Amino acid sequence: MDEIHTARPAVGYPYFEMPEPTVFSPEKTYVETETEFTQTVTHEWNHGLGDVVTALLDHGMTITGLVEHRSVPWEALPGQMTREANGEWLLCEHPERLPLTYTLQAHRQLAGRE
């Protein structure tokens, strides 16, 4: 998603992991605070859902749940979201069109335990 294009959600960043990070230097954080941060540059790499699931399986994890959510706990796309009574943010128009977050549960069996 691309928070710069405020008329509608737009895909502006890579979905798949790239060799170089996407660099952000926001003026403020998504957390409501009076604190002024002096270091705001972040370097981020996307990890597609397939990459995450495969990494867990490659490390012997058992996936026990995967749920996609229509909401996020912050206004990820300013001007395009509405805050629900539970404090979560949804897309104003057609929130059913894409997941905004997901919850993945996994565990690894300890050696010698059945």
Distance bins in CASP14 RR format, pairs under 12 A and 6 or more apart:
PFRMAT RR
TARGET T0000
AUTHOR 0000-0000-0000
RMODE 2
METHOD distances of the structure
MODEL  1
1 8 0 0 0 0 0 1 0 0 0 0 0
1 9 1 0 1 0 0 0 0 0 0 0 0
1 10 1 0 0 1 0 0 0 0 0 0 0
1 11 1 0 0 1 0 0 0 0 0 0 0
1 12 1 0 0 1 0 0 0 0 0 0 0
1 13 1 0 0 1 0 0 0 0 0 0 0
1 14 0 0 0 0 0 1 0 0 0 0 0
1 15 0 0 0 0 0 1 0 0 0 0 0
1 46 0 0 0 0 0 1 0 0 0 0 0
1 72 0 0 0 0 0 1 0 0 0 0 0
1 76 1 0 0 1 0 0 0 0 0 0 0
1 77 1 0 0 1 0 0 0 0 0 0 0
1 78 0 0 0 0 0 1 0 0 0 0 0
1 80 0 0 0 0 1 0 0 0 0 0 0
1 81 0 0 0 0 0 1 0 0 0 0 0
1 91 0 0 0 0 1 0 0 0 0 0 0
1 97 0 0 0 0 0 1 0 0 0 0 0
1 98 0 0 0 0 1 0 0 0 0 0 0
1 99 0 0 0 0 0 1 0 0 0 0 0
1 100 0 0 0 0 1 0 0 0 0 0 0
1 101 0 0 0 0 0 1 0 0 0 0 0
2 8 0 0 0 0 1 0 0 0 0 0 0
2 9 1 0 0 1 0 0 0 0 0 0 0
2 10 1 0 1 0 0 0 0 0 0 0 0
2 11 1 0 0 1 0 0 0 0 0 0 0
2 12 1 1 0 0 0 0 0 0 0 0 0
2 13 1 0 0 1 0 0 0 0 0 0 0
2 14 0 0 0 0 0 1 0 0 0 0 0
2 22 0 0 0 0 0 1 0 0 0 0 0
2 24 0 0 0 0 0 1 0 0 0 0 0
2 76 0 0 0 0 0 1 0 0 0 0 0
2 77 0 0 0 0 1 0 0 0 0 0 0
2 78 0 0 0 0 0 1 0 0 0 0 0
2 80 0 0 0 0 0 1 0 0 0 0 0
3 9 0 0 0 0 1 0 0 0 0 0 0
3 10 0 0 0 0 1 0 0 0 0 0 0
3 11 0 0 0 0 0 1 0 0 0 0 0
3 12 0 0 0 0 1 0 0 0 0 0 0
3 13 0 0 0 0 1 0 0 0 0 0 0
3 24 0 0 0 0 1 0 0 0 0 0 0
3 26 0 0 0 0 1 0 0 0 0 0 0
3 30 0 0 0 0 0 1 0 0 0 0 0
3 72 0 0 0 0 0 1 0 0 0 0 0
3 74 0 0 0 0 0 1 0 0 0 0 0
3 75 0 0 0 0 1 0 0 0 0 0 0
3 76 1 0 0 1 0 0 0 0 0 0 0
3 77 1 0 1 0 0 0 0 0 0 0 0
3 78 1 0 0 1 0 0 0 0 0 0 0
3 79 0 0 0 0 1 0 0 0 0 0 0
3 80 0 0 0 0 1 0 0 0 0 0 0
3 81 0 0 0 0 0 1 0 0 0 0 0
4 10 0 0 0 0 1 0 0 0 0 0 0
4 11 0 0 0 0 0 1 0 0 0 0 0
4 12 0 0 0 0 1 0 0 0 0 0 0
4 13 0 0 0 0 0 1 0 0 0 0 0
4 24 0 0 0 0 0 1 0 0 0 0 0
4 26 0 0 0 0 0 1 0 0 0 0 0
4 77 0 0 0 0 1 0 0 0 0 0 0
4 78 0 0 0 0 1 0 0 0 0 0 0
4 79 0 0 0 0 0 1 0 0 0 0 0
4 80 0 0 0 0 0 1 0 0 0 0 0
5 11 0 0 0 0 1 0 0 0 0 0 0
5 12 1 0 0 1 0 0 0 0 0 0 0
5 13 0 0 0 0 0 1 0 0 0 0 0
5 77 0 0 0 0 1 0 0 0 0 0 0
5 78 0 0 0 0 0 1 0 0 0 0 0
5 79 0 0 0 0 0 1 0 0 0 0 0
5 80 0 0 0 0 1 0 0 0 0 0 0
6 75 0 0 0 0 0 1 0 0 0 0 0
6 77 1 0 0 1 0 0 0 0 0 0 0
6 78 1 0 0 1 0 0 0 0 0 0 0
6 79 1 0 1 0 0 0 0 0 0 0 0
6 80 1 0 0 1 0 0 0 0 0 0 0
6 81 0 0 0 0 0 1 0 0 0 0 0
6 92 0 0 0 0 0 1 0 0 0 0 0
7 77 0 0 0 0 0 1 0 0 0 0 0
7 79 0 0 0 0 1 0 0 0 0 0 0
7 80 0 0 0 0 1 0 0 0 0 0 0
7 92 0 0 0 0 0 1 0 0 0 0 0
7 93 0 0 0 0 0 1 0 0 0 0 0
8 77 0 0 0 0 1 0 0 0 0 0 0
8 79 0 0 0 0 0 1 0 0 0 0 0
8 80 1 0 0 1 0 0 0 0 0 0 0
8 91 0 0 0 0 1 0 0 0 0 0 0
8 92 0 0 0 0 1 0 0 0 0 0 0
8 93 1 0 0 1 0 0 0 0 0 0 0
8 94 0 0 0 0 1 0 0 0 0 0 0
8 97 0 0 0 0 0 1 0 0 0 0 0
9 76 0 0 0 0 1 0 0 0 0 0 0
9 77 1 0 0 1 0 0 0 0 0 0 0
9 78 0 0 0 0 0 1 0 0 0 0 0
9 79 0 0 0 0 0 1 0 0 0 0 0
9 80 1 0 0 1 0 0 0 0 0 0 0
9 81 0 0 0 0 1 0 0 0 0 0 0
9 90 0 0 0 0 0 1 0 0 0 0 0
9 91 1 0 0 1 0 0 0 0 0 0 0
9 92 0 0 0 0 1 0 0 0 0 0 0
9 93 0 0 0 0 1 0 0 0 0 0 0
9 94 0 0 0 0 1 0 0 0 0 0 0
9 95 0 0 0 0 0 1 0 0 0 0 0
9 97 1 0 0 1 0 0 0 0 0 0 0
9 98 1 0 0 1 0 0 0 0 0 0 0
9 100 0 0 0 0 1 0 0 0 0 0 0
10 77 0 0 0 0 1 0 0 0 0 0 0
10 80 0 0 0 0 1 0 0 0 0 0 0
10 98 0 0 0 0 0 1 0 0 0 0 0
11 46 0 0 0 0 0 1 0 0 0 0 0
11 77 0 0 0 0 0 1 0 0 0 0 0
11 97 0 0 0 0 0 1 0 0 0 0 0
11 98 0 0 0 0 1 0 0 0 0 0 0
12 22 0 0 0 0 1 0 0 0 0 0 0
12 46 0 0 0 0 0 1 0 0 0 0 0
12 77 0 0 0 0 0 1 0 0 0 0 0
13 21 0 0 0 0 0 1 0 0 0 0 0
13 22 1 0 1 0 0 0 0 0 0 0 0
13 23 0 0 0 0 0 1 0 0 0 0 0
13 24 0 0 0 0 1 0 0 0 0 0 0
13 44 0 0 0 0 1 0 0 0 0 0 0
13 45 0 0 0 0 0 1 0 0 0 0 0
13 46 1 0 0 1 0 0 0 0 0 0 0
13 48 0 0 0 0 0 1 0 0 0 0 0
14 20 0 0 0 0 1 0 0 0 0 0 0
14 21 0 0 0 0 0 1 0 0 0 0 0
14 22 1 0 0 1 0 0 0 0 0 0 0
14 44 0 0 0 0 0 1 0 0 0 0 0
14 45 0 0 0 0 1 0 0 0 0 0 0
14 46 1 0 1 0 0 0 0 0 0 0 0
14 47 0 0 0 0 0 1 0 0 0 0 0
14 48 0 0 0 0 1 0 0 0 0 0 0
15 22 0 0 0 0 0 1 0 0 0 0 0
15 45 0 0 0 0 0 1 0 0 0 0 0
15 46 1 0 0 1 0 0 0 0 0 0 0
15 47 0 0 0 0 1 0 0 0 0 0 0
15 48 1 0 0 1 0 0 0 0 0 0 0
15 49 0 0 0 0 1 0 0 0 0 0 0
15 50 0 0 0 0 0 1 0 0 0 0 0
15 51 0 0 0 0 0 1 0 0 0 0 0
15 98 0 0 0 0 0 1 0 0 0 0 0
16 22 0 0 0 0 0 1 0 0 0 0 0
16 45 0 0 0 0 1 0 0 0 0 0 0
16 46 1 0 0 1 0 0 0 0 0 0 0
16 47 0 0 0 0 1 0 0 0 0 0 0
16 48 1 0 0 1 0 0 0 0 0 0 0
16 49 0 0 0 0 0 1 0 0 0 0 0
16 50 0 0 0 0 1 0 0 0 0 0 0
16 51 1 0 0 1 0 0 0 0 0 0 0
17 44 0 0 0 0 0 1 0 0 0 0 0
17 45 1 0 1 0 0 0 0 0 0 0 0
17 46 1 0 1 0 0 0 0 0 0 0 0
17 47 1 0 1 0 0 0 0 0 0 0 0
17 48 1 0 0 1 0 0 0 0 0 0 0
17 49 0 0 0 0 0 1 0 0 0 0 0
17 50 0 0 0 0 0 1 0 0 0 0 0
17 51 1 0 0 1 0 0 0 0 0 0 0
17 52 0 0 0 0 0 1 0 0 0 0 0
17 54 0 0 0 0 0 1 0 0 0 0 0
17 55 0 0 0 0 0 1 0 0 0 0 0
18 43 0 0 0 0 0 1 0 0 0 0 0
18 44 0 0 0 0 0 1 0 0 0 0 0
18 45 1 0 0 1 0 0 0 0 0 0 0
18 46 1 0 0 1 0 0 0 0 0 0 0
18 47 0 0 0 0 0 1 0 0 0 0 0
18 48 0 0 0 0 0 1 0 0 0 0 0
18 51 0 0 0 0 0 1 0 0 0 0 0
19 45 0 0 0 0 1 0 0 0 0 0 0
19 46 0 0 0 0 0 1 0 0 0 0 0
20 43 0 0 0 0 1 0 0 0 0 0 0
20 44 0 0 0 0 0 1 0 0 0 0 0
20 45 0 0 0 0 1 0 0 0 0 0 0
20 46 0 0 0 0 0 1 0 0 0 0 0
21 41 0 0 0 0 0 1 0 0 0 0 0
21 42 0 0 0 0 1 0 0 0 0 0 0
21 43 1 1 0 0 0 0 0 0 0 0 0
21 44 1 0 1 0 0 0 0 0 0 0 0
21 45 1 0 1 0 0 0 0 0 0 0 0
21 46 0 0 0 0 1 0 0 0 0 0 0
21 47 0 0 0 0 0 1 0 0 0 0 0
22 41 0 0 0 0 0 1 0 0 0 0 0
22 42 0 0 0 0 1 0 0 0 0 0 0
22 43 1 0 0 1 0 0 0 0 0 0 0
22 44 1 0 1 0 0 0 0 0 0 0 0
22 45 1 0 0 1 0 0 0 0 0 0 0
22 46 1 0 0 1 0 0 0 0 0 0 0
23 40 0 0 0 0 0 1 0 0 0 0 0
23 41 1 0 0 1 0 0 0 0 0 0 0
23 42 1 0 0 1 0 0 0 0 0 0 0
23 43 1 0 1 0 0 0 0 0 0 0 0
23 44 1 0 0 1 0 0 0 0 0 0 0
23 45 0 0 0 0 0 1 0 0 0 0 0
24 30 0 0 0 0 0 1 0 0 0 0 0
24 40 0 0 0 0 1 0 0 0 0 0 0
24 41 1 0 0 1 0 0 0 0 0 0 0
24 42 1 0 1 0 0 0 0 0 0 0 0
24 43 0 0 0 0 1 0 0 0 0 0 0
24 44 1 0 0 1 0 0 0 0 0 0 0
25 37 0 0 0 0 0 1 0 0 0 0 0
25 38 0 0 0 0 0 1 0 0 0 0 0
25 39 0 0 0 0 1 0 0 0 0 0 0
25 40 1 0 1 0 0 0 0 0 0 0 0
25 41 1 0 1 0 0 0 0 0 0 0 0
25 42 1 0 0 1 0 0 0 0 0 0 0
25 43 0 0 0 0 0 1 0 0 0 0 0
25 44 0 0 0 0 0 1 0 0 0 0 0
26 37 0 0 0 0 1 0 0 0 0 0 0
26 39 0 0 0 0 0 1 0 0 0 0 0
26 40 1 0 1 0 0 0 0 0 0 0 0
26 41 0 0 0 0 1 0 0 0 0 0 0
26 42 1 0 0 1 0 0 0 0 0 0 0
26 44 0 0 0 0 0 1 0 0 0 0 0
26 78 0 0 0 0 0 1 0 0 0 0 0
27 36 0 0 0 0 1 0 0 0 0 0 0
27 37 0 0 0 0 1 0 0 0 0 0 0
27 38 0 0 0 0 0 1 0 0 0 0 0
27 40 1 0 0 1 0 0 0 0 0 0 0
27 41 0 0 0 0 0 1 0 0 0 0 0
28 34 0 0 0 0 0 1 0 0 0 0 0
28 35 0 0 0 0 1 0 0 0 0 0 0
28 36 0 0 0 0 1 0 0 0 0 0 0
28 37 1 0 0 1 0 0 0 0 0 0 0
28 40 0 0 0 0 1 0 0 0 0 0 0
28 74 0 0 0 0 0 1 0 0 0 0 0
28 75 0 0 0 0 0 1 0 0 0 0 0
28 78 0 0 0 0 0 1 0 0 0 0 0
29 35 0 0 0 0 1 0 0 0 0 0 0
29 36 0 0 0 0 1 0 0 0 0 0 0
29 37 1 0 0 1 0 0 0 0 0 0 0
29 39 0 0 0 0 0 1 0 0 0 0 0
29 40 1 0 0 1 0 0 0 0 0 0 0
29 42 0 0 0 0 0 1 0 0 0 0 0
29 74 0 0 0 0 1 0 0 0 0 0 0
29 75 0 0 0 0 0 1 0 0 0 0 0
30 37 0 0 0 0 0 1 0 0 0 0 0
30 40 0 0 0 0 0 1 0 0 0 0 0
30 42 0 0 0 0 0 1 0 0 0 0 0
30 72 0 0 0 0 1 0 0 0 0 0 0
30 73 0 0 0 0 1 0 0 0 0 0 0
30 74 1 0 1 0 0 0 0 0 0 0 0
30 75 1 0 0 1 0 0 0 0 0 0 0
30 76 1 0 0 1 0 0 0 0 0 0 0
30 77 0 0 0 0 0 1 0 0 0 0 0
30 78 0 0 0 0 1 0 0 0 0 0 0
30 81 0 0 0 0 0 1 0 0 0 0 0
30 89 0 0 0 0 0 1 0 0 0 0 0
31 37 0 0 0 0 1 0 0 0 0 0 0
31 73 0 0 0 0 1 0 0 0 0 0 0
31 74 1 0 0 1 0 0 0 0 0 0 0
31 75 0 0 0 0 0 1 0 0 0 0 0
32 73 0 0 0 0 0 1 0 0 0 0 0
32 74 0 0 0 0 1 0 0 0 0 0 0
32 75 0 0 0 0 0 1 0 0 0 0 0
32 83 0 0 0 0 0 1 0 0 0 0 0
32 87 0 0 0 0 0 1 0 0 0 0 0
45 51 0 0 0 0 1 0 0 0 0 0 0
45 52 0 0 0 0 0 1 0 0 0 0 0
46 52 0 0 0 0 0 1 0 0 0 0 0
47 53 0 0 0 0 0 1 0 0 0 0 0
47 54 0 0 0 0 1 0 0 0 0 0 0
47 55 1 0 0 1 0 0 0 0 0 0 0
47 56 0 0 0 0 0 1 0 0 0 0 0
47 102 0 0 0 0 0 1 0 0 0 0 0
47 104 0 0 0 0 0 1 0 0 0 0 0
48 54 0 0 0 0 1 0 0 0 0 0 0
48 55 0 0 0 0 0 1 0 0 0 0 0
48 102 0 0 0 0 0 1 0 0 0 0 0
48 104 0 0 0 0 0 1 0 0 0 0 0
49 55 0 0 0 0 0 1 0 0 0 0 0
49 56 0 0 0 0 0 1 0 0 0 0 0
49 63 0 0 0 0 0 1 0 0 0 0 0
49 66 0 0 0 0 1 0 0 0 0 0 0
49 67 0 0 0 0 0 1 0 0 0 0 0
49 68 0 0 0 0 1 0 0 0 0 0 0
49 99 0 0 0 0 1 0 0 0 0 0 0
49 101 0 0 0 0 0 1 0 0 0 0 0
49 102 1 0 0 1 0 0 0 0 0 0 0
49 103 0 0 0 0 0 1 0 0 0 0 0
49 104 0 0 0 0 1 0 0 0 0 0 0
50 56 0 0 0 0 1 0 0 0 0 0 0
50 57 0 0 0 0 1 0 0 0 0 0 0
50 58 0 0 0 0 0 1 0 0 0 0 0
50 63 0 0 0 0 0 1 0 0 0 0 0
50 66 0 0 0 0 0 1 0 0 0 0 0
50 102 0 0 0 0 0 1 0 0 0 0 0
50 104 0 0 0 0 0 1 0 0 0 0 0
51 57 0 0 0 0 0 1 0 0 0 0 0
51 58 0 0 0 0 0 1 0 0 0 0 0
51 104 0 0 0 0 0 1 0 0 0 0 0
52 58 0 0 0 0 0 1 0 0 0 0 0
52 59 0 0 0 0 0 1 0 0 0 0 0
52 61 0 0 0 0 0 1 0 0 0 0 0
52 63 0 0 0 0 1 0 0 0 0 0 0
52 66 0 0 0 0 1 0 0 0 0 0 0
52 102 0 0 0 0 1 0 0 0 0 0 0
52 103 0 0 0 0 0 1 0 0 0 0 0
52 104 1 0 0 1 0 0 0 0 0 0 0
52 106 0 0 0 0 1 0 0 0 0 0 0
53 59 0 0 0 0 0 1 0 0 0 0 0
53 60 0 0 0 0 0 1 0 0 0 0 0
53 61 0 0 0 0 1 0 0 0 0 0 0
53 62 0 0 0 0 0 1 0 0 0 0 0
53 63 1 0 0 1 0 0 0 0 0 0 0
53 65 0 0 0 0 0 1 0 0 0 0 0
53 66 1 0 0 1 0 0 0 0 0 0 0
53 102 0 0 0 0 0 1 0 0 0 0 0
53 104 1 0 0 1 0 0 0 0 0 0 0
53 105 0 0 0 0 0 1 0 0 0 0 0
53 106 0 0 0 0 1 0 0 0 0 0 0
54 60 0 0 0 0 0 1 0 0 0 0 0
54 61 0 0 0 0 0 1 0 0 0 0 0
54 63 0 0 0 0 0 1 0 0 0 0 0
54 106 0 0 0 0 0 1 0 0 0 0 0
55 61 0 0 0 0 1 0 0 0 0 0 0
55 63 0 0 0 0 0 1 0 0 0 0 0
55 104 0 0 0 0 0 1 0 0 0 0 0
55 106 0 0 0 0 0 1 0 0 0 0 0
56 62 0 0 0 0 1 0 0 0 0 0 0
56 63 1 0 0 1 0 0 0 0 0 0 0
56 64 0 0 0 0 0 1 0 0 0 0 0
56 65 0 0 0 0 0 1 0 0 0 0 0
56 66 0 0 0 0 0 1 0 0 0 0 0
56 104 1 0 0 1 0 0 0 0 0 0 0
56 105 0 0 0 0 0 1 0 0 0 0 0
56 106 1 0 1 0 0 0 0 0 0 0 0
56 107 0 0 0 0 1 0 0 0 0 0 0
56 108 0 0 0 0 1 0 0 0 0 0 0
57 63 1 0 0 1 0 0 0 0 0 0 0
57 104 0 0 0 0 0 1 0 0 0 0 0
57 106 0 0 0 0 1 0 0 0 0 0 0
57 108 0 0 0 0 0 1 0 0 0 0 0
58 106 0 0 0 0 0 1 0 0 0 0 0
58 108 0 0 0 0 0 1 0 0 0 0 0
59 106 0 0 0 0 1 0 0 0 0 0 0
59 107 0 0 0 0 0 1 0 0 0 0 0
59 108 1 0 0 1 0 0 0 0 0 0 0
60 106 0 0 0 0 1 0 0 0 0 0 0
60 107 0 0 0 0 1 0 0 0 0 0 0
60 108 1 0 1 0 0 0 0 0 0 0 0
60 109 0 0 0 0 1 0 0 0 0 0 0
60 110 0 0 0 0 0 1 0 0 0 0 0
60 111 0 0 0 0 0 1 0 0 0 0 0
61 104 0 0 0 0 1 0 0 0 0 0 0
61 105 0 0 0 0 1 0 0 0 0 0 0
61 106 1 0 1 0 0 0 0 0 0 0 0
61 107 1 0 0 1 0 0 0 0 0 0 0
61 108 1 0 1 0 0 0 0 0 0 0 0
61 109 0 0 0 0 1 0 0 0 0 0 0
62 104 0 0 0 0 0 1 0 0 0 0 0
62 105 0 0 0 0 1 0 0 0 0 0 0
62 106 1 0 0 1 0 0 0 0 0 0 0
62 107 1 0 1 0 0 0 0 0 0 0 0
62 108 1 0 0 1 0 0 0 0 0 0 0
62 109 1 0 0 1 0 0 0 0 0 0 0
63 102 0 0 0 0 0 1 0 0 0 0 0
63 103 0 0 0 0 0 1 0 0 0 0 0
63 104 1 0 0 1 0 0 0 0 0 0 0
63 105 1 0 0 1 0 0 0 0 0 0 0
63 106 1 0 1 0 0 0 0 0 0 0 0
63 107 0 0 0 0 1 0 0 0 0 0 0
63 108 0 0 0 0 0 1 0 0 0 0 0
64 103 0 0 0 0 0 1 0 0 0 0 0
64 104 0 0 0 0 1 0 0 0 0 0 0
64 105 1 0 1 0 0 0 0 0 0 0 0
64 106 1 0 0 1 0 0 0 0 0 0 0
64 107 1 0 0 1 0 0 0 0 0 0 0
64 108 0 0 0 0 0 1 0 0 0 0 0
64 109 0 0 0 0 0 1 0 0 0 0 0
65 102 0 0 0 0 1 0 0 0 0 0 0
65 103 1 0 0 1 0 0 0 0 0 0 0
65 104 1 0 0 1 0 0 0 0 0 0 0
65 105 1 0 1 0 0 0 0 0 0 0 0
65 106 1 0 0 1 0 0 0 0 0 0 0
65 107 0 0 0 0 0 1 0 0 0 0 0
66 99 0 0 0 0 0 1 0 0 0 0 0
66 101 0 0 0 0 0 1 0 0 0 0 0
66 102 1 0 0 1 0 0 0 0 0 0 0
66 103 1 0 0 1 0 0 0 0 0 0 0
66 104 1 0 1 0 0 0 0 0 0 0 0
66 105 1 0 0 1 0 0 0 0 0 0 0
66 106 0 0 0 0 1 0 0 0 0 0 0
67 99 0 0 0 0 1 0 0 0 0 0 0
67 101 0 0 0 0 1 0 0 0 0 0 0
67 102 1 0 0 1 0 0 0 0 0 0 0
67 103 1 0 1 0 0 0 0 0 0 0 0
67 104 0 0 0 0 1 0 0 0 0 0 0
67 105 0 0 0 0 1 0 0 0 0 0 0
68 95 0 0 0 0 0 1 0 0 0 0 0
68 96 0 0 0 0 0 1 0 0 0 0 0
68 97 0 0 0 0 0 1 0 0 0 0 0
68 98 0 0 0 0 1 0 0 0 0 0 0
68 99 1 1 0 0 0 0 0 0 0 0 0
68 100 0 0 0 0 1 0 0 0 0 0 0
68 101 1 0 0 1 0 0 0 0 0 0 0
68 102 1 0 1 0 0 0 0 0 0 0 0
68 103 0 0 0 0 1 0 0 0 0 0 0
68 104 0 0 0 0 1 0 0 0 0 0 0
69 76 0 0 0 0 0 1 0 0 0 0 0
69 84 0 0 0 0 0 1 0 0 0 0 0
69 86 0 0 0 0 0 1 0 0 0 0 0
69 88 0 0 0 0 1 0 0 0 0 0 0
69 89 0 0 0 0 0 1 0 0 0 0 0
69 90 0 0 0 0 1 0 0 0 0 0 0
69 91 0 0 0 0 0 1 0 0 0 0 0
69 95 0 0 0 0 0 1 0 0 0 0 0
69 96 0 0 0 0 0 1 0 0 0 0 0
69 98 0 0 0 0 0 1 0 0 0 0 0
69 99 1 0 0 1 0 0 0 0 0 0 0
69 100 1 0 0 1 0 0 0 0 0 0 0
69 101 1 0 1 0 0 0 0 0 0 0 0
69 102 1 0 0 1 0 0 0 0 0 0 0
69 103 1 0 0 1 0 0 0 0 0 0 0
69 104 0 0 0 0 0 1 0 0 0 0 0
70 81 0 0 0 0 0 1 0 0 0 0 0
70 82 0 0 0 0 0 1 0 0 0 0 0
70 84 0 0 0 0 1 0 0 0 0 0 0
70 86 0 0 0 0 0 1 0 0 0 0 0
70 88 0 0 0 0 1 0 0 0 0 0 0
70 89 0 0 0 0 1 0 0 0 0 0 0
70 90 1 0 1 0 0 0 0 0 0 0 0
70 91 1 0 0 1 0 0 0 0 0 0 0
70 94 0 0 0 0 0 1 0 0 0 0 0
70 95 1 0 1 0 0 0 0 0 0 0 0
70 96 1 0 0 1 0 0 0 0 0 0 0
70 97 0 0 0 0 1 0 0 0 0 0 0
70 98 0 0 0 0 1 0 0 0 0 0 0
70 99 1 0 0 1 0 0 0 0 0 0 0
70 100 1 0 0 1 0 0 0 0 0 0 0
70 101 0 0 0 0 1 0 0 0 0 0 0
70 102 0 0 0 0 0 1 0 0 0 0 0
71 77 0 0 0 0 0 1 0 0 0 0 0
71 81 0 0 0 0 1 0 0 0 0 0 0
71 82 0 0 0 0 0 1 0 0 0 0 0
71 83 0 0 0 0 1 0 0 0 0 0 0
71 84 1 0 0 1 0 0 0 0 0 0 0
71 85 0 0 0 0 0 1 0 0 0 0 0
71 86 0 0 0 0 1 0 0 0 0 0 0
71 87 0 0 0 0 1 0 0 0 0 0 0
71 88 1 1 0 0 0 0 0 0 0 0 0
71 89 1 0 1 0 0 0 0 0 0 0 0
71 90 1 0 1 0 0 0 0 0 0 0 0
71 91 0 0 0 0 1 0 0 0 0 0 0
71 95 1 0 0 1 0 0 0 0 0 0 0
71 96 0 0 0 0 0 1 0 0 0 0 0
71 98 0 0 0 0 0 1 0 0 0 0 0
71 99 0 0 0 0 1 0 0 0 0 0 0
71 100 1 0 0 1 0 0 0 0 0 0 0
71 101 1 0 0 1 0 0 0 0 0 0 0
71 102 0 0 0 0 0 1 0 0 0 0 0
71 103 0 0 0 0 0 1 0 0 0 0 0
72 80 0 0 0 0 0 1 0 0 0 0 0
72 81 0 0 0 0 1 0 0 0 0 0 0
72 82 0 0 0 0 0 1 0 0 0 0 0
72 83 0 0 0 0 0 1 0 0 0 0 0
72 84 0 0 0 0 0 1 0 0 0 0 0
72 86 0 0 0 0 0 1 0 0 0 0 0
72 87 0 0 0 0 0 1 0 0 0 0 0
72 88 1 0 0 1 0 0 0 0 0 0 0
72 89 1 0 1 0 0 0 0 0 0 0 0
72 90 0 0 0 0 1 0 0 0 0 0 0
72 91 0 0 0 0 1 0 0 0 0 0 0
72 95 0 0 0 0 0 1 0 0 0 0 0
72 98 0 0 0 0 0 1 0 0 0 0 0
72 99 0 0 0 0 1 0 0 0 0 0 0
72 100 1 0 1 0 0 0 0 0 0 0 0
72 101 1 0 1 0 0 0 0 0 0 0 0
72 102 0 0 0 0 0 1 0 0 0 0 0
72 103 0 0 0 0 0 1 0 0 0 0 0
73 81 0 0 0 0 0 1 0 0 0 0 0
73 83 0 0 0 0 0 1 0 0 0 0 0
73 84 0 0 0 0 0 1 0 0 0 0 0
73 86 0 0 0 0 1 0 0 0 0 0 0
73 87 1 0 0 1 0 0 0 0 0 0 0
73 88 1 0 0 1 0 0 0 0 0 0 0
73 89 1 0 0 1 0 0 0 0 0 0 0
73 90 0 0 0 0 0 1 0 0 0 0 0
73 100 0 0 0 0 1 0 0 0 0 0 0
73 101 0 0 0 0 1 0 0 0 0 0 0
74 81 0 0 0 0 1 0 0 0 0 0 0
74 83 0 0 0 0 1 0 0 0 0 0 0
74 87 0 0 0 0 1 0 0 0 0 0 0
74 88 0 0 0 0 1 0 0 0 0 0 0
74 89 1 0 0 1 0 0 0 0 0 0 0
74 100 0 0 0 0 0 1 0 0 0 0 0
74 101 0 0 0 0 0 1 0 0 0 0 0
75 81 1 0 1 0 0 0 0 0 0 0 0
75 82 0 0 0 0 1 0 0 0 0 0 0
75 83 1 0 0 1 0 0 0 0 0 0 0
75 84 0 0 0 0 0 1 0 0 0 0 0
75 87 0 0 0 0 0 1 0 0 0 0 0
75 88 0 0 0 0 0 1 0 0 0 0 0
75 89 1 0 1 0 0 0 0 0 0 0 0
75 90 0 0 0 0 0 1 0 0 0 0 0
75 91 0 0 0 0 0 1 0 0 0 0 0
75 92 0 0 0 0 0 1 0 0 0 0 0
75 100 0 0 0 0 0 1 0 0 0 0 0
76 83 0 0 0 0 0 1 0 0 0 0 0
76 88 0 0 0 0 0 1 0 0 0 0 0
76 89 1 0 0 1 0 0 0 0 0 0 0
76 90 0 0 0 0 0 1 0 0 0 0 0
76 91 0 0 0 0 1 0 0 0 0 0 0
76 98 0 0 0 0 0 1 0 0 0 0 0
76 100 1 0 0 1 0 0 0 0 0 0 0
76 101 0 0 0 0 1 0 0 0 0 0 0
77 89 0 0 0 0 1 0 0 0 0 0 0
77 90 0 0 0 0 0 1 0 0 0 0 0
77 91 1 0 0 1 0 0 0 0 0 0 0
77 92 0 0 0 0 1 0 0 0 0 0 0
77 93 0 0 0 0 0 1 0 0 0 0 0
77 95 0 0 0 0 0 1 0 0 0 0 0
77 98 0 0 0 0 0 1 0 0 0 0 0
77 100 0 0 0 0 1 0 0 0 0 0 0
78 89 0 0 0 0 1 0 0 0 0 0 0
78 92 0 0 0 0 0 1 0 0 0 0 0
79 89 0 0 0 0 0 1 0 0 0 0 0
79 91 0 0 0 0 0 1 0 0 0 0 0
79 92 1 0 0 1 0 0 0 0 0 0 0
79 93 0 0 0 0 0 1 0 0 0 0 0
80 89 0 0 0 0 1 0 0 0 0 0 0
80 90 0 0 0 0 1 0 0 0 0 0 0
80 91 1 0 0 1 0 0 0 0 0 0 0
80 92 1 0 1 0 0 0 0 0 0 0 0
80 93 1 0 0 1 0 0 0 0 0 0 0
80 94 0 0 0 0 0 1 0 0 0 0 0
80 95 0 0 0 0 0 1 0 0 0 0 0
80 97 0 0 0 0 0 1 0 0 0 0 0
80 100 0 0 0 0 0 1 0 0 0 0 0
81 87 0 0 0 0 0 1 0 0 0 0 0
81 88 0 0 0 0 1 0 0 0 0 0 0
81 89 1 0 1 0 0 0 0 0 0 0 0
81 90 1 0 0 1 0 0 0 0 0 0 0
81 91 1 0 1 0 0 0 0 0 0 0 0
81 92 1 0 0 1 0 0 0 0 0 0 0
81 93 0 0 0 0 1 0 0 0 0 0 0
81 95 0 0 0 0 1 0 0 0 0 0 0
81 100 0 0 0 0 1 0 0 0 0 0 0
82 88 0 0 0 0 1 0 0 0 0 0 0
82 89 1 0 0 1 0 0 0 0 0 0 0
82 90 1 0 1 0 0 0 0 0 0 0 0
82 91 0 0 0 0 1 0 0 0 0 0 0
82 92 1 0 1 0 0 0 0 0 0 0 0
82 93 0 0 0 0 1 0 0 0 0 0 0
82 95 0 0 0 0 1 0 0 0 0 0 0
83 89 1 0 1 0 0 0 0 0 0 0 0
83 90 0 0 0 0 1 0 0 0 0 0 0
83 91 0 0 0 0 0 1 0 0 0 0 0
83 92 0 0 0 0 0 1 0 0 0 0 0
84 90 1 0 1 0 0 0 0 0 0 0 0
84 91 0 0 0 0 0 1 0 0 0 0 0
84 92 0 0 0 0 0 1 0 0 0 0 0
84 95 0 0 0 0 1 0 0 0 0 0 0
88 95 0 0 0 0 0 1 0 0 0 0 0
88 100 0 0 0 0 1 0 0 0 0 0 0
88 101 0 0 0 0 1 0 0 0 0 0 0
89 95 0 0 0 0 1 0 0 0 0 0 0
89 100 0 0 0 0 1 0 0 0 0 0 0
89 101 0 0 0 0 0 1 0 0 0 0 0
90 96 0 0 0 0 1 0 0 0 0 0 0
90 97 0 0 0 0 0 1 0 0 0 0 0
90 98 0 0 0 0 0 1 0 0 0 0 0
90 99 0 0 0 0 0 1 0 0 0 0 0
90 100 1 0 0 1 0 0 0 0 0 0 0
90 101 0 0 0 0 0 1 0 0 0 0 0
91 97 1 0 0 1 0 0 0 0 0 0 0
91 98 0 0 0 0 1 0 0 0 0 0 0
91 99 0 0 0 0 0 1 0 0 0 0 0
91 100 1 0 0 1 0 0 0 0 0 0 0
107 113 0 0 0 0 0 1 0 0 0 0 0
END
